[in-house]
């Protein structure tokens, strides 16, 4: 491509080894200077070349604009960072050359209406795959070894925060496989990206500012490797959680969630304590749903004392009994795969684990891993193969239920107890098989508008 004054001269190959100048457009006067073309093929080649150049120019311009927008946005964060105590030097060093990582999940990308949840196992994998027995068993064996290795530190953690050692270890096991999983992302890049184009921009903007403060306070950026959501360290703390809950348990004068296991475990216990952990209680019990009941009783709206569940015919699996001290504790039914897997009566500590990571599957994984480290075993009820969670089907079911007047507050494509409960309520009311799961059949029935 050659340039002639205020116009662009486009050269195209004739395909015969020669070159000709096709058009020179003067964009100010809109006059076009022509040199005769030698064939229709040459005209076509030249027109195609023109379009290629125009697309290249506009594409480059769009990319440049996006880069400028991101850096303009970064500069808009500076006043917040300064108010948090971040120096200009620290800020400039952190954002120099920074680019958004558009491969992350939960982003609203140009041309897309919905965020992608690719890679977030809690919302994409089948329950039985996420809670795979062989993986839980391997983690439990490692957890038992670590319970012996850190016996003294874990004892002091239990005494101080009231969180049992097995649950603390299980958090560590789920988050980073006891430190063996190497976090793949740079936390600064992740948090900036999520704050700039993520689904929860305001939330992540605050986390980004606090991550910059962590740099200011002397934490090396190289240590700040993170998950896709910017969580760092052995037990996956967001920056805000670091400043609220991090503890120097080994008493060496610094809080270190990266290399000090006692600090990381104590910090996790402190966070669980702050979120409402009940000392001396477990997370839940696997139960059998009686024939007189069904999975549509699921969820916090159905919470009642365990003794009432017992009076309704609910029993622990394998002939076990509920401990006498929990009979007046309130619990709700939780069936993470509908009727296609185990069901549980879950206590307050289950909800506390969900406040650490808002997912029923996550909390079930942590609870079962804690039980295994303490000497327990696998679920009594097997998981059936129901395939991965399908966002399109889930959203369709949620929308259909909402349109039918059921209590679906958010259409997000994620399966939680609310979606399962309302699906079961609809199925029960309309004489369908009550499986509490967003199936193709349920979506089809909702789409026909025949339900009540």
N, C-alpha and C positions, 0 to 999 in steps of 0.2 A: 504494500500500500504506500503510495506516494502522497505528499501534501502540496497543494498549490494555492498559496495565499489563504483566503478564507474558505477554500473549497477542498474537498477530498477527491483525489484522483485514484480511481480504482483500476488496477491492472488484473487481467485474467488470462490464464493460459488458453490458447486455442486448441490445444490437444495435438498440434502439429509441430510443436517445438518453438513456435514463435510467440510473441507477446503483442498485445495492442492496448491502447488506452481507450477505454470504453466511454466513460462519462466523467466529467469534472463538474460537481454540483457546487454552485455558489449559494451558500445557505442564507446570505444576506439579501441578495437580489432575486433568489429563486430562479436565476437563469441557468440554463444547462448548456455547456459547450460540448459538442459532439465531434467525434472522429468516426468516420464510417467503419462499420463492422463488415467483415468479409463473408459471414455466413450466419444462418439462423442458429446454428449450434453455438457460434461465438456469442451471439446475443444472449442465448439462454445461460451460457457459462458466466457471462458478465453479470446478468441479473442475479444469479445465485451467489456470486461473489459479493454483490452489493448487500444482499440480505445477510450474508455471513458477517460482513463488517458491521452492519447495523446491530445485529444481535450481539456481537462481541463488545461493541461500544456500550450498549445499554446494559448488558450483563455485567461488564466490568464496573459500570457506574453503580448498578444496584449493589454489587458486592462492596464497593467502596463506601456506599451510603450506609450499609449494614455495619461495617467496621466503624465508621464515624459515629453511628448511633450508639454502639456499645461503649465506645470510649467517652462519648458525651455522657452516657449514663454513669459510667464509672466516676467521672468527675463530679456528678451530682451526689455521689455517696460521700465525697470528701468532708463536707460539713458534719455529717453524722460521725464519721471516723474521728475527726478532730475533737468533737464533743466527748467521745469515748476515751480520749487520751492518746490517740495515735498521732505520731509526728508526721510531718509532710514527707520527710525522708523515708520513713517506713512505708507510708502509703505509696509513694512513687515507685519504690523498689518492688513492692508486692504486685502492682498492676502493670508494670512495664512489660510490654509484649503480650499481655494477657488476651486470650481469645476465648469466646464461648465454646464449650464442648457440646455440640449438638447431638452427640451419640447417647447422651444420658436419658434415662426414662423420666416421665412426668413433666416433659416440656411441651409448651404450645408452640409448635413449629409453624413457620409461614405456610399458608395453604392448608393447614390442618385445623379441624375444629376441636379435636379431642386430644388429650395428652396420651403419649405412649407409655405403657407400663412394662415394656420389654425388660427382662432381666430381674424384675422384682418377684422373687419366687413365691412370696405369700399370696400374690394376686394372680399368678399365672399357672402354677403347677397344681396337679391334682393333689387332694389332701393326703392320699396314701403314698404318693411320691415324695411330697414334702416331709412327711413323718415316716420315712423309710426305716424299718426296724433294724436293718443291718448297720445303717449309719449311726442311728441312736445307740446301738450296742457298742460300736467302736468308741464313740465319744464317751460313753459311760465308763468303759474300762480305763480310758485315759483320765477321766475325772476322778476315779477312785485313787489312782496313783497320785494325782495332784492334791487330793484331800489329805493324803498322808504327808506329802512333801510340805504343804503349807498349813499343817495342823494347828500350829501355835497362832499364826496370823488369823486363820479362819475362826478360831475360838474367840479371839479378842473382837473380831468383827461381829460375831453373833452376840456377844455380851453388850457391845456398844450400840448396835443398830437394830438388834432383834430379828435380823433376817438369817434364816438357817444357812449353813455352809453349802448345802447341796443346791439350793436355789441360786446362790451367788455363783457357784461354779457352773451351773447350767446356763446362766446368762453369758458367762465367758465362753462356754462351749458353743452356744448358738451363734454368738456374734462373730467370733474369729477363730473358731475351732481351737480354743486355748492358745491363741497367738500364732498358730501355724498358717492361718490364711493371711496372705499378704494383701493388704488393701490396695486397690489398683489406681486410685485417683489422687490428684493434688487437691487438697481441701479448698484452697483459695479459688482455684479454677471452678470447682464444682459449685461452691456457694455463690460465686459471682454469676455463673450461668443460671442457676436456679432462681436467683433473685432477679435476673434480667429477663428471662423468658420461661420460667417455670410456672406451674399451676398455682403455687403459693408464694407469689413474689414478695409480699410484705413480710411474711414470716422469714424467708431466707435472706432478705435484705438485712434484717437485724442480726441473723447468724453470721452473715458475711462481715459485718462491722465488728462483731466480737471475735471472729477469726483474725482479723487485722490486729485487734487488741492483743490477742495471744502472741502474735509476732512481736508486737511492741514490748510485751512483757518477757520476751527472751526465749520463747519456744521456737526452735529452729524449724523453718519451713519444710526441710527435708523429713522431719519427723511427722509432719501433718499429712500423712497419707490417709485417704478416707474412702468411705463407701460412696455410692452414687448420690447420696443425700448429704454428704459432708460430715458424717460421723467419724470420729477418730479414736485411736487407742484400742487397747485390748478389749474393752467393754463398750466401745462405740458410743462416745459422748459427742453431742453437738456442742458448739462453743458456749451456748447459754447454759447448758447443763454442767459444763466444766466449771464455769464461774459460780454456779449455785451449789454443786454437790461434790466437787473433787476434793479429796482428802489426802494428806501426807501421812499415811498409815505407818510407813517404815521410819518416820521421824528423822529423815536425813536433811530436812530443811527445805525441800522442794516437792511440789506435787508432780508426779511423773506417771501419766497413764500409758506411756509407750514402753518403758523398760522396767518399771517396778510393778510386779504382780500384786504385792500387798496394797499399794496405792490404788491400782485399778479395781481390785475386788472390793476394797473398802468404799471406794467412790460409787461403785454400782450398788452396794448395800445401802449407802446413804441416800442414793436416789430412790431406791425402792421404799425405804423408810419414809421419805418425804412425800411419796405418792400414796401412802396409806397402808403400808404393810402391817398385817396383824401378827404379832409375835405368837409363836406356838401353834400356828395354823398352817395347813397345807393349801394347795391351790384348788383341788377338786377331787372327785371320785367318779370312776367309771361305773355306769349304772345300766340296768336293763329297763327299757320302757315297757310297762305292762300293756296288755292288749286293750285295756279300757282307756288308754291314753294314746298320744301320738307325738311326733316331733314338732307339731305346730304349737306346743306349749313353750317353745324355746324363747330364750331372750330375757333381758332384765325386766320387761313388763310382767313376767310370770314369777318373779322372785318371791320366795316364801321360805319359812323355816324348814330345815331338813325333815323334821318330824312330820310335817304336813305332806311332804313328798312321799314319805314312807307310808302314811295313811292312804295315799292315792295308789299304792302298789309298787312304787319304785324301790328297787333293791340293788345293792352293790353286786357286781359280777363275782363269780366264783365262790358264792356263799359267804363272802366277807360281811362283816357288820360295820355300821358306822360307829365311830368312837362316841361314847356317851357325852363327852364335853362339847361336841359340835351339833347336837340334835336341835338346839335352839338357834344355831347360826343360820342366817339367810343364804339361800343359794338359788341359782336359776339353771334351767336345762340348757345345755349347749351341745349341738350336734353338728360338728364342722363339715360333715359330708352328707347331711340329711340322714336318711335311713341307710345310706351306703357305707357306714362305718360306725365307730364307737360313739356313744353318747355319754355325757358327763353332767353331774351336778357340780357347778363351780361356785367357789366361795369368793370372798372379797379379794383374796390375794391373786386370783386369776385376773381380776380387773386391774389390779396394781401392775401385773406383768404387762397387760395390754397398754397401760399408760407408758410403759417403757418402749413398746413398739405396738402400734395399734393394729393388731391382727389376731384373730382367734387361733389361726394355725401356729403363729409364733408362740403365743402363750401356752398352747397345748404342747408344743415341742419342748419349751423350757420346763413346763411342769413334769412331763414324762421323763425328761432327761434327769431332772432332780430326783425323781423317784428311783430311777435306775441306779444313779450314783449312790443313793442311800440303801440299795440292795433290792429294789423292786425290779419288775420285768416289763414285758411287752403288754400292749393292750390285749384284752381278752377277746374283743370283737374284731374280726379282720376288716381291713379296708377293701372295698370293692373297686374294680377298675372302671372309673367313670370318665376318664380322659381329663385333659387340662381344662382349666377354667376358661370359658370362651366369653370374652368381653361383650361381643355383639349380642349374644343370646342373653347374657345377664342384663345388659342395658334394656333390651327389648322387654324382658319379663318385668323389670323394675318400672318401666314406663307404662306397661299394660296394667300392672297392679295399681299404680298411682292413678291412672285414668279410671280405674274401676272403683276408686274411693278407698283403697287400702293405704295403710300408714307407711308409705315410702317417702322419706323426706328428701333424699338425694338420689339422682340417677347418675351413678358413677361407674357402673360396670364391675364393681367389686362385691364379692359375696361376703356378707356378714350375717350375724344372727337376725338382724332386722329383716333382711331380704328372705332368709330361710323361713322365718316365722310367718311373714305375710304370705309367702308362697304356700306354706302349709295351711294357713287359715283359708285361703282361696280354694285350695284343693278340697279341703274338708267341706266347705260350704257348697261346693258345686259337684259333690259326689265323685271326685276324681281320686286316683291313687294318691295318698298323702305321703310324699317322699321328701317334701321340703327342699327341693332342689330345682334350679332354673333349667328345665329340660326343653328340648324342641317341642315336645307334646304340650307342655304348659304354655309356651309362647304361642303355639298355634291356637290353643283354646282361647287365650286372651285376645289374640288378633281377630278372632271371629266375633268378639264382643258379646258372647252368649253368657258370660259369667255374671255372678252377683257379688 
